[in-house]
Amino acid sequence: MFTGIIEQIGFIRNISPRKDLYRLEILPERQRGFPKKGDSISVSGACLTLVGIKNGLWSFDIMAETYKNTSLSHLKYKDIINIERALGMESRVDGHFVSGHVDKVQKITCIKKQKDPYIEISLSEKDMIYVVEKGSIAIDGISLTIADVHDDRIRIYIIPHTLENTNLKYKNTGSLVNVEFDILGKYAQKRLLYKDDKKSLFTEEFLKVKGII
């Protein structure tokens, strides 16, 4: 589990197939936090297991399914990714709970980096049920707040600190990003699909009272 507060960026050094896996090697901007083999690391929003550290490079094995269904399959040498170590039990949650399981890969349909920077991302009607104004969403592993919800897209304003210290600084219109919807919203939607189950405590009325919907 992660919080979506990016600790640093990193640079792709190599990505290559290995039987049913892919081996990813990244060079972190700073050798900080003393990660160890077996640690869970969010790489631009995808939860990966660190399998080795050598000569400053961090190595990860990526399952074929993860590779295919995330933006990792589009990475190339020198591309910039976001890095966050897994949440510890003693850690503060400054963003929101991010699982590291990517829901969608989407293109940035519009990005503004000057005054009042923001990004816009188009979503299908099916996916729009998971987003609400002032709700949370993870974009390339970054915990962000949705400002505006339109019929087929969302707008997310970016504070200068986030823009400067994540890979959003290097993104452009058309760039691919990993999208993870708020896990609480996904659970709420699943329960509503079974609202006829009278034994469930998670009724539509219950969710409204708790302010979830």
FENJOVEN-V298207 format. One record per residue. N is the residue number from 0. RES is the residue in one letter. PSI is psi as a letter, one per 40 degrees, with the letter a starting at -180 (999 if undefined). OMEGA is omega in degrees with one decimal (NA if undefined). Layout:
N/RES/PSI/OMEGA
N/RES/PSI/OMEGA
This chain:
0/M/i/-177.3
1/F/i/-179.7
2/T/e/-178.0
3/G/e/175.0
4/I/h/-173.1
5/I/h/-178.7
6/E/d/179.3
7/Q/i/174.3
8/I/i/176.9
9/G/i/-175.6
10/F/h/178.3
11/I/h/176.8
12/R/d/178.9
13/N/i/170.8
14/I/h/-172.7
15/S/i/179.8
16/P/i/175.6
17/R/g/-176.2
18/K/b/-178.2
19/D/e/-177.3
20/L/i/169.8
21/Y/h/177.7
22/R/h/179.3
23/L/h/175.1
24/E/h/179.9
25/I/i/174.5
26/L/h/179.1
27/P/i/179.5
28/E/d/178.5
29/R/i/175.5
30/Q/g/-174.7
31/R/i/174.8
32/G/e/178.1
33/F/f/176.4
34/P/i/-179.6
35/K/i/179.6
36/K/h/-178.9
37/G/e/179.4
38/D/i/173.2
39/S/h/-179.1
40/I/h/173.0
41/S/h/176.9
42/V/h/-175.0
43/S/f/173.9
44/G/e/178.4
45/A/h/-179.6
46/C/h/-179.5
47/L/i/178.6
48/T/h/178.6
49/L/h/-176.9
50/V/e/178.2
51/G/i/174.2
52/I/h/-178.8
53/K/h/179.2
54/N/f/177.5
55/G/e/-179.8
56/L/h/174.9
57/W/h/-177.4
58/S/i/179.7
59/F/i/169.9
60/D/h/-176.8
61/I/h/174.9
62/M/i/-177.9
63/A/d/-179.6
64/E/d/177.8
65/T/d/179.8
66/Y/d/-176.0
67/K/d/-171.3
68/N/e/175.5
69/T/i/178.5
70/S/e/179.2
71/L/d/-178.8
72/S/e/-179.3
73/H/e/-177.3
74/L/i/176.3
75/K/i/-176.7
76/Y/h/178.1
77/K/e/174.0
78/D/i/-174.5
79/I/h/-178.2
80/I/i/176.9
81/N/i/-178.0
82/I/h/172.0
83/E/h/173.7
84/R/i/-178.4
85/A/i/-179.8
86/L/h/174.4
87/G/i/-177.5
88/M/d/-178.3
89/E/e/-173.7
90/S/i/171.5
91/R/i/176.4
92/V/g/-176.9
93/D/e/178.1
94/G/b/171.1
95/H/i/-177.7
96/F/h/179.9
97/V/h/-174.0
98/S/d/-174.9
99/G/e/176.2
100/H/h/-172.1
101/V/h/178.7
102/D/d/-174.5
103/K/i/165.4
104/V/h/-176.2
105/Q/i/174.7
106/K/i/169.5
107/I/h/-177.4
108/T/d/178.0
109/C/h/176.4
110/I/h/177.0
111/K/h/-173.6
112/K/e/-178.0
113/Q/b/-178.7
114/K/h/-178.4
115/D/g/-177.1
116/P/i/177.9
117/Y/i/169.9
118/I/i/173.0
119/E/i/-179.8
120/I/h/177.4
121/S/i/178.6
122/L/i/177.3
123/S/i/177.8
124/E/d/178.9
125/K/d/-176.8
126/D/d/-176.7
127/M/e/179.6
128/I/e/-177.5
129/Y/e/-176.8
130/V/i/176.5
131/V/i/175.3
132/E/h/-177.0
133/K/e/176.5
134/G/i/-177.7
135/S/i/175.0
136/I/i/177.5
137/A/h/177.6
138/I/h/-174.2
139/D/f/177.2
140/G/e/-178.3
141/I/h/175.3
142/S/h/-177.3
143/L/i/-179.8
144/T/h/-180.0
145/I/h/-178.4
146/A/d/-176.5
147/D/h/176.4
148/V/h/177.5
149/H/a/-175.8
150/D/d/-174.0
151/D/e/-178.6
152/R/i/176.1
153/I/i/174.7
154/R/h/-178.4
155/I/h/176.8
156/Y/i/-175.0
157/I/h/176.4
158/I/i/-177.0
159/P/d/-179.4
160/H/d/179.8
161/T/d/179.5
162/L/d/-175.5
163/E/d/-170.8
164/N/e/175.7
165/T/i/-179.1
166/N/e/174.9
167/L/d/178.2
168/K/d/-174.5
169/Y/e/179.8
170/K/i/178.2
171/N/i/173.5
172/T/h/-177.3
173/G/e/178.2
174/S/i/178.3
175/L/i/177.1
176/V/i/172.8
177/N/h/-179.9
178/V/h/171.9
179/E/h/178.5
180/F/i/-179.2
181/D/h/-175.6
182/I/d/178.3
183/L/d/177.6
184/G/d/179.9
185/K/d/177.4
186/Y/d/-179.9
187/A/d/179.8
188/Q/d/179.6
189/K/d/-179.8
190/R/d/179.3
191/L/d/177.6
192/L/d/-179.8
193/Y/f/-175.4
194/K/e/177.5
195/D/e/177.5
196/D/h/-173.9
197/K/e/-178.6
198/K/e/-176.8
199/S/h/174.8
200/L/e/-174.9
201/F/g/177.3
202/T/i/177.9
203/E/d/179.1
204/E/d/179.2
205/F/d/-178.3
206/L/d/177.9
207/K/d/180.0
208/V/d/-178.6
209/K/e/177.4
210/G/e/-178.9
211/I/d/176.5
212/I/999/NA
